[in-house]
Amino acid sequence: MPVEPANTQSRDSYERGIGSDESVCEAVVSAVMAAENADMDDLDPLYFVVDGDALERITSSDAVSSVAFDYLGYRVEVTGDSRVVLTPET
């Protein structure tokens, strides 16, 4: 069953680095899993909200400093310095 976003007033921002051995998509899903204390099977697929191949291409480009999108009640920002930042939607 997909994770229902928790009450955003009790949620905190979450940030983590992207490991050299993982894709951006893996890092985003891992960050949400940690923030929500959920298993991967509990989350809606990331491809419901973003094209994973495009996300990988865009974030590997030097022309883009960050990419942001909404996923499971979070504003997800992938930064040019290999960070994933989750901010609860308000």
DSSP file (Angstrom, degrees, kcal/mol; ACC not computed):
  #  RESIDUE AA STRUCTURE BP1 BP2  ACC     N-H-->O    O-->H-N    N-H-->O    O-->H-N    TCO  KAPPA ALPHA  PHI   PSI    X-CA   Y-CA   Z-CA
    1    1 A M              0   0    0      0, 0.0     3,-0.1     0, 0.0    43,-0.0   0.000 360.0 360.0 360.0 132.5    0.0    0.0    0.0
    2    2 A P        -     0   0    0      0, 0.0     2,-0.3     0, 0.0    41,-0.3  -0.229 360.0-102.0 -61.9 149.8    1.5    3.4   -0.9
    3    3 A V        -     0   0    0     39,-1.7    41,-0.2     1,-0.0    35,-0.0  -0.562  29.0-141.6 -72.2 130.5    2.6    5.7    1.8
    4    4 A E        -     0   0    0     -2,-0.3    -1,-0.0    -3,-0.1    39,-0.0  -0.824  32.8-102.8 -89.2 130.7    0.2    8.5    2.6
    5    5 A P        -     0   0    0      0, 0.0     3,-0.1     0, 0.0    68,-0.1  -0.275  39.9-125.3 -54.6 135.1    2.0   11.7    3.3
    6    6 A A        -     0   0    0      1,-0.2     2,-0.3     2,-0.1     5,-0.1  -0.180  46.7 -64.0 -72.7 171.8    2.1   12.3    7.1
    7    7 A N    >   -     0   0    0      1,-0.2     3,-1.7     3,-0.1     4,-0.4  -0.451  49.1-143.8 -57.4 117.5    0.8   15.5    8.7
    8    8 A T  G >  S+     0   0    0     -2,-0.3     3,-0.7     1,-0.3    -1,-0.2   0.719  93.6  67.9 -64.7 -20.3    3.3   18.1    7.2
    9    9 A Q  G 3  S+     0   0    0      1,-0.2    -1,-0.3    81,-0.0    -2,-0.1   0.767 104.5  42.8 -71.1 -22.7    3.3   20.1   10.4
   10   10 A S  G <  S+     0   0    0     -3,-1.7     2,-0.3     2,-0.1    -1,-0.2   0.419  97.8  96.1-100.7   0.9    5.1   17.2   12.2
   11   11 A R    <   -     0   0    0     -3,-0.7     2,-0.3    -4,-0.4    25,-0.1  -0.672  59.4-151.4 -95.2 146.4    7.5   16.4    9.4
   12   12 A D        -     0   0    0     -2,-0.3     2,-0.1    23,-0.2    -2,-0.1  -0.711  26.6 -95.9-108.6 162.4   11.1   17.8    9.2
   13   13 A S        -     0   0    0     -2,-0.3     2,-0.4    74,-0.1    74,-0.2  -0.407  40.4-157.2 -68.7 155.8   13.3   18.6    6.3
   14   14 A Y  E     -A   86   0A   0     72,-2.3    72,-3.8    -2,-0.1     2,-0.4  -0.998  11.5-177.3-140.6 140.0   15.7   15.8    5.3
   15   15 A E  E     +A   85   0A   0     -2,-0.4     2,-0.3    70,-0.2    70,-0.2  -0.998   7.3 162.1-141.2 142.5   18.9   15.9    3.4
   16   16 A R  E     -A   84   0A   0     68,-2.1    68,-3.1    -2,-0.4     2,-0.1  -0.987  33.9-108.5-153.2 158.9   21.5   13.4    2.3
   17   17 A G  E     -A   83   0A   0     -2,-0.3     2,-0.6    66,-0.2    66,-0.2  -0.438  30.7-115.5 -83.4 162.3   24.3   13.0   -0.2
   18   18 A I        -     0   0    0     64,-2.3     6,-0.1    63,-0.1    -1,-0.0  -0.899  33.9-129.7 -99.3 118.6   24.2   11.0   -3.4
   19   19 A G    >   -     0   0    0     -2,-0.6     3,-1.6     4,-0.2     8,-0.1  -0.281  13.5-121.3 -67.4 152.0   26.7    8.1   -3.2
   20   20 A S  T 3  S+     0   0    0      1,-0.3    -1,-0.1     3,-0.0    -2,-0.0   0.703 112.9  52.2 -66.4 -18.1   29.1    7.6   -6.0
   21   21 A D  T 3  S+     0   0    0      2,-0.1     2,-0.3     0, 0.0    -1,-0.3   0.224 102.2  70.1-103.7  14.1   27.7    4.1   -6.4
   22   22 A E  S <  S-     0   0    0     -3,-1.6     2,-0.1     3,-0.0    -4,-0.0  -0.934  76.3-117.5-131.5 155.5   24.0    5.0   -6.7
   23   23 A S     >  -     0   0    0     -2,-0.3     4,-2.1     1,-0.1    -4,-0.2  -0.388  31.7-110.7 -81.3 165.1   21.8    6.7   -9.2
   24   24 A V  H  > S+     0   0    0      1,-0.2     4,-2.4     2,-0.2     5,-0.2   0.908 120.4  53.1 -61.1 -42.3   20.0   10.0   -8.5
   25   25 A C  H  > S+     0   0    0      1,-0.2     4,-2.4     2,-0.2     5,-0.2   0.910 108.0  49.7 -61.3 -42.8   16.7    8.1   -8.6
   26   26 A E  H  > S+     0   0    0      1,-0.2     4,-2.6     2,-0.2    -1,-0.2   0.906 110.9  50.4 -61.6 -41.3   18.0    5.6   -6.0
   27   27 A A  H  X S+     0   0    0     -4,-2.1     4,-2.3     2,-0.2    -2,-0.2   0.895 110.2  49.4 -65.1 -40.5   19.1    8.4   -3.8
   28   28 A V  H  X S+     0   0    0     -4,-2.4     4,-2.3     2,-0.2     5,-0.2   0.950 114.0  44.6 -63.6 -49.1   15.7   10.2   -4.0
   29   29 A V  H  X S+     0   0    0     -4,-2.4     4,-2.6     1,-0.2    -2,-0.2   0.908 113.3  51.4 -62.9 -41.7   13.8    7.0   -3.1
   30   30 A S  H  X S+     0   0    0     -4,-2.6     4,-2.3    -5,-0.2    -1,-0.2   0.891 109.1  51.0 -62.2 -40.3   16.3    6.2   -0.3
   31   31 A A  H  X S+     0   0    0     -4,-2.3     4,-2.7     2,-0.2    -2,-0.2   0.923 112.0  46.0 -63.7 -44.8   15.9    9.7    1.1
   32   32 A V  H  X S+     0   0    0     -4,-2.3     4,-2.5     2,-0.2    -2,-0.2   0.900 110.6  53.6 -66.5 -39.6   12.1    9.4    1.1
   33   33 A M  H  X>S+     0   0    0     -4,-2.6     5,-2.2    -5,-0.2     4,-0.9   0.929 113.0  43.9 -58.3 -44.8   12.2    5.9    2.6
   34   34 A A  H  <5S+     0   0    0     -4,-2.3     3,-0.4     2,-0.2    -2,-0.2   0.923 114.3  48.6 -67.1 -44.5   14.4    7.3    5.5
   35   35 A A  H  <5S+     0   0    0     -4,-2.7    -1,-0.2     1,-0.2    -2,-0.2   0.862 121.4  35.7 -64.3 -35.8   12.3   10.4    6.0
   36   36 A E  H  <5S-     0   0    0     -4,-2.5    -1,-0.2    -5,-0.2    -2,-0.2   0.470 102.6-128.1 -95.9  -3.8    9.1    8.4    6.1
   37   37 A N  T  <5 +     0   0    0     -4,-0.9     2,-0.3    -3,-0.4    -3,-0.2   0.953  65.5 136.5  51.8  52.0   10.5    5.3    7.9
   38   38 A A      < -     0   0    0     -5,-2.2     2,-0.2    -6,-0.2    -1,-0.2  -0.828  56.9-115.6-127.3 161.0    9.1    3.2    5.0
   39   39 A D    >   -     0   0    0     -2,-0.3     3,-1.6    -3,-0.1     4,-0.5  -0.590  34.5-109.9 -90.1 159.6   10.1    0.4    2.8
   40   40 A M  G >  S+     0   0    0      1,-0.3     3,-1.4    -2,-0.2    -1,-0.1   0.866 119.0  60.0 -58.1 -37.1   10.4    0.8   -1.0
   41   41 A D  G 3  S+     0   0    0      1,-0.3    -1,-0.3   -39,-0.1    -3,-0.0   0.707  99.2  59.1 -65.2 -18.4    7.3   -1.4   -1.5
   42   42 A D  G <  S+     0   0    0     -3,-1.6   -39,-1.7   -40,-0.1    -1,-0.3   0.627  94.1  82.2 -83.6 -14.2    5.3    1.2    0.6
   43   43 A L  S <  S-     0   0    0     -3,-1.4     3,-0.1    -4,-0.5   -39,-0.1  -0.629  84.2-113.3 -95.4 148.1    6.2    4.1   -1.8
   44   44 A D        -     0   0    0     -2,-0.3    -2,-0.1   -41,-0.2    -1,-0.1  -0.513  53.8 -89.3 -65.2 145.4    4.5    5.1   -5.1
   45   45 A P    >   -     0   0    0      0, 0.0     3,-1.8     0, 0.0     4,-0.3  -0.321  28.4-129.9 -59.7 140.6    7.0    4.6   -7.9
   46   46 A L  G >> S+     0   0    0      1,-0.3     3,-2.2     2,-0.2     4,-1.6   0.831 104.7  69.8 -60.0 -32.8    9.1    7.6   -8.6
   47   47 A Y  G 34 S+     0   0    0      1,-0.3    -1,-0.3     2,-0.2    -3,-0.0   0.603  81.7  75.0 -66.7  -8.4    8.3    7.4  -12.3
   48   48 A F  G <4 S+     0   0    0     -3,-1.8    -1,-0.3     1,-0.1    -2,-0.2   0.776 113.9  20.8 -67.6 -24.8    4.7    8.4  -11.4
   49   49 A V  T <4 S+     0   0    0     -3,-2.2     2,-0.3     1,-0.3    -2,-0.2   0.606 129.7  25.2-120.5 -17.4    6.0   12.0  -10.9
   50   50 A V  S  < S-     0   0    0     -4,-1.6     2,-0.8    19,-0.1    -1,-0.3  -0.997  73.2-113.7-151.7 144.3    9.3   12.2  -12.8
   51   51 A D     >  -     0   0    0     -2,-0.3     4,-2.6     1,-0.2     5,-0.2  -0.705  27.6-154.7 -77.2 112.0   11.0   10.6  -15.8
   52   52 A G  H  > S+     0   0    0     -2,-0.8     4,-2.4     1,-0.2     5,-0.2   0.869  90.8  51.2 -59.6 -41.5   14.0    8.8  -14.2
   53   53 A D  H  > S+     0   0    0      1,-0.2     4,-2.3     2,-0.2    -1,-0.2   0.919 112.3  47.0 -63.3 -42.6   16.1    8.8  -17.3
   54   54 A A  H  > S+     0   0    0      2,-0.2     4,-3.0     1,-0.2     5,-0.3   0.905 110.3  53.1 -65.2 -41.0   15.6   12.6  -17.8
   55   55 A L  H  X S+     0   0    0     -4,-2.6     4,-2.3     1,-0.2    -2,-0.2   0.916 109.9  48.2 -60.0 -43.5   16.3   13.2  -14.1
   56   56 A E  H  X S+     0   0    0     -4,-2.4     4,-1.0     2,-0.2    -1,-0.2   0.921 114.5  45.8 -63.1 -44.0   19.6   11.3  -14.4
   57   57 A R  H  < S+     0   0    0     -4,-2.3     4,-0.4     2,-0.2     3,-0.3   0.927 114.0  47.4 -65.6 -45.4   20.6   13.3  -17.6
   58   58 A I  H >< S+     0   0    0     -4,-3.0     3,-1.3     1,-0.2     6,-0.3   0.923 112.2  48.4 -63.9 -45.0   19.6   16.7  -16.3
   59   59 A T  H 3< S+     0   0    0     -4,-2.3    -1,-0.2     1,-0.3    -2,-0.2   0.678 107.5  55.9 -74.4 -15.3   21.4   16.2  -13.0
   60   60 A S  T 3< S+     0   0    0     -4,-1.0     2,-0.3    -3,-0.3    -1,-0.3   0.496  89.8  98.1 -90.0  -3.0   24.6   15.0  -14.7
   61   61 A S    X   -     0   0    0     -3,-1.3     3,-0.9    -4,-0.4    -3,-0.0  -0.646  68.3-146.9 -85.6 138.2   24.7   18.2  -16.8
   62   62 A D  T 3  S+     0   0    0     -2,-0.3    -1,-0.1     1,-0.2    -4,-0.0   0.621  94.7  71.4 -74.7 -12.4   26.9   21.1  -15.7
   63   63 A A  T 3  S+     0   0    0     -5,-0.1     2,-0.5     1,-0.1    -1,-0.2   0.636  91.1  63.9 -79.2 -14.0   24.3   23.5  -17.1
   64   64 A V    <   -     0   0    0     -3,-0.9     3,-0.1    -6,-0.3    -1,-0.1  -0.945  55.5-172.3-117.9 127.7   21.8   22.8  -14.3
   65   65 A S  S    S-     0   0    0     -2,-0.5    15,-2.7     1,-0.3     2,-0.3   0.747  72.7  -7.0 -89.9 -24.4   22.5   23.7  -10.7
   66   66 A S  E     -B   79   0A   0     13,-0.3     2,-0.4    14,-0.1    -1,-0.3  -0.979  52.9-150.8-164.2 158.7   19.4   21.9   -9.2
   67   67 A V  E     -B   78   0A   0     11,-2.1    11,-3.1    -2,-0.3     2,-0.4  -0.995  17.6-169.2-132.5 138.0   16.2   20.2  -10.2
   68   68 A A  E     +B   77   0A   0     -2,-0.4     2,-0.3     9,-0.2     9,-0.2  -0.972  14.0 153.3-133.0 146.9   13.0   20.2   -8.0
   69   69 A F  E     -B   76   0A   0      7,-2.1     7,-3.6    -2,-0.4     2,-0.4  -0.962  41.2-100.9-159.2 165.7    9.8   18.3   -8.1
   70   70 A D  E     +B   75   0A   0     -2,-0.3     2,-0.3     5,-0.2     5,-0.2  -0.793  38.9 167.5 -98.8 137.2    7.0   17.1   -5.7
   71   71 A Y  E >   -B   74   0A   0      3,-2.5     3,-1.4    -2,-0.4   -25,-0.1  -0.902  64.3 -21.9-153.4 119.4    6.9   13.5   -4.5
   72   72 A L  T 3  S-     0   0    0     -2,-0.3     3,-0.1     1,-0.3    -2,-0.0   0.836 127.9 -42.7  51.0  44.7    4.8   12.0   -1.6
   73   73 A G  T 3  S+     0   0    0      1,-0.3    16,-2.8   -68,-0.1     2,-0.3   0.565 119.1 103.8  84.9   8.1    4.2   15.3    0.2
   74   74 A Y  E <   -BC  71  88A   0     -3,-1.4    -3,-2.5    14,-0.3     2,-0.7  -0.916  69.1-132.3-120.4 148.4    7.8   16.6   -0.2
   75   75 A R  E     -BC  70  87A   0     12,-3.3    12,-2.0    -2,-0.3     2,-0.5  -0.917  34.3-155.4 -89.3 116.3    9.4   19.1   -2.4
   76   76 A V  E     -BC  69  86A   0     -7,-3.6    -7,-2.1    -2,-0.7     2,-0.5  -0.847  12.8-173.5-100.0 126.3   12.4   17.2   -3.6
   77   77 A E  E     -BC  68  85A   0      8,-2.6     8,-2.8    -2,-0.5     2,-0.6  -0.985  10.0-163.4-121.1 126.9   15.5   19.1   -4.7
   78   78 A V  E     -BC  67  84A   0    -11,-3.1   -11,-2.1    -2,-0.5     6,-0.2  -0.947  22.0-152.9-105.8 118.5   18.5   17.4   -6.3
   79   79 A T  E >   -B   66   0A   0      4,-2.4     3,-1.3    -2,-0.6     4,-0.5  -0.489  25.2-115.7 -96.7 162.0   21.4   19.8   -6.2
   80   80 A G  T 3  S+     0   0    0    -15,-2.7   -14,-0.1     1,-0.3    -1,-0.1   0.665 112.7  63.9 -67.0 -17.5   24.4   20.2   -8.4
   81   81 A D  T 3  S-     0   0    0    -16,-0.3    -1,-0.3     2,-0.1   -63,-0.1   0.009 124.3 -98.0 -97.8  29.5   26.7   19.3   -5.4
   82   82 A S  S <  S+     0   0    0     -3,-1.3   -64,-2.3     1,-0.2     2,-0.3   0.905  78.7 134.9  61.6  49.5   25.1   15.8   -5.3
   83   83 A R  E     -A   17   0A   0     -4,-0.5    -4,-2.4   -66,-0.2     2,-0.5  -0.942  45.3-149.5-124.5 149.3   22.6   16.3   -2.5
   84   84 A V  E     -AC  16  78A   0    -68,-3.1   -68,-2.1    -2,-0.3     2,-0.5  -0.987  18.0-170.6-114.8 122.7   19.0   15.3   -2.1
   85   85 A V  E     -AC  15  77A   0     -8,-2.8    -8,-2.6    -2,-0.5     2,-0.5  -0.967   4.6-164.0-118.4 124.5   17.0   17.8    0.0
   86   86 A L  E     -AC  14  76A   0    -72,-3.8   -72,-2.3    -2,-0.5   -10,-0.2  -0.928   7.3-178.2-107.7 127.5   13.4   17.0    1.0
   87   87 A T  E     - C   0  75A   0    -12,-2.0   -12,-3.3    -2,-0.5   -74,-0.1  -0.992  32.3-114.7-125.1 124.5   11.2   19.8    2.3
   88   88 A P  E     - C   0  74A   0      0, 0.0   -14,-0.3     0, 0.0     2,-0.1  -0.287  33.5-116.0 -56.9 136.3    7.7   19.0    3.5
   89   89 A E              0   0    0    -16,-2.8   -81,-0.1     1,-0.1   -19,-0.0  -0.461 360.0 360.0 -70.0 146.9    5.0   20.6    1.3
   90   90 A T              0   0    0     -2,-0.1    -1,-0.1    -3,-0.1   -16,-0.0   0.410 360.0 360.0-106.9 360.0    2.9   23.2    3.1
